[in-house]
Amino acid sequence: MEQKIENAIDHALDSASSQLYIFSVGFGIVLAIVGIVLFFAGKRSKGKSSKTNVGLVCSLIGIMAIVSGIVQM
């Protein structure tokens, strides 16, 4: 009985893994775009360095998600 449950879980996770990699790439693209927008919005306003920093962090995380998703595919 346990073997059947384990095989069912393994099969479900194997079929879902490829969709998660595609989701990771898509989410990374969206996050990188949001980061670029925040970066340039922070550059336009003189006193808002926090928007610039958040934009850089979002862009970096987005690029890492894109690379990670592509490598795992």
Secondary structure in CASP SS format (residue, H / E / C, confidence):
PFRMAT SS
TARGET T0000
AUTHOR 0000-0000-0000
METHOD secondary structure of the structure
MODEL  1
M C 1.00
E H 1.00
Q H 1.00
K H 1.00
I H 1.00
E H 1.00
N H 1.00
A H 1.00
I H 1.00
D H 1.00
H H 1.00
A H 1.00
L H 1.00
D H 1.00
S H 1.00
A H 1.00
S H 1.00
S H 1.00
Q H 1.00
L H 1.00
Y H 1.00
I H 1.00
F H 1.00
S H 1.00
V H 1.00
G H 1.00
F H 1.00
G H 1.00
I H 1.00
V H 1.00
L H 1.00
A H 1.00
I H 1.00
V H 1.00
G H 1.00
I H 1.00
V H 1.00
L H 1.00
F H 1.00
F H 1.00
A H 1.00
G H 1.00
K H 1.00
R H 1.00
S C 1.00
K C 1.00
G C 1.00
K C 1.00
S H 1.00
S H 1.00
K H 1.00
T H 1.00
N H 1.00
V H 1.00
G H 1.00
L H 1.00
V H 1.00
C H 1.00
S H 1.00
L H 1.00
I H 1.00
G H 1.00
I H 1.00
M H 1.00
A H 1.00
I H 1.00
V H 1.00
S H 1.00
G H 1.00
I H 1.00
V H 1.00
Q H 1.00
M C 1.00
END
